[in-house]
Amino acid sequence: MEPKYLLDTNVVIDFAALKLPQKAYEKISSIIDSFPQISIVNKIKLLSFSNVPDQVEAFIKEVDVINLDDAIVAKTIDIRKKYKLKLPDAVIAATAVVMNLSLVTHNISDFNCIKGLKLVDSYSLS
C-alpha cells in the first residue's frame, strides 16, 4: 500500500512557485494528482495571504481538507502539552498522527521532536 501524505503550507507554496528540486516537484505533483490532503489549518494559512495565487486557490478547491474532530483536538492538546509547539503546528502534526499520514514539509525542525509523527522533507523527495 502506498503511503498517504499531508501537505504542509510551505510545500504548497513552494510547489506553486516552482521552487522545489525537479525530483521533489515530480513527487509532489504525483501526490497532488492522486489524493492530496491538507489540514484545515493549512487551508486557513494558504488563503490568508493578501495575494493568493490562482493555482493555490484552484488547489484548495480540489484538495481533501481534514477538519478538526474530537480525536485531532485531543491529540493537539497532548502535543501542545508534551512539546510546546505553536497551536497551528500542533494541529497539523496531530492531524497527520491521527489520520496516519506522513507530513510533507520543509520545516522538519519544527516537527522532528514529535513521537509517532512520520516526516518527509519536501526537498528530499524522489
Secondary structure, DSSP 8 states (H G I E B T S, - for coil): ----EEE-HHHHHHHHTT-S-HHHHHHHHHHHHH--EEEHHHHHHHHTSSS--HHHHHHHHHSEEE---HHHHHHHHHHHHHH---HHHHHHHHHHHHTT-EEEES-HHHHTT-TT-EEEETTS--
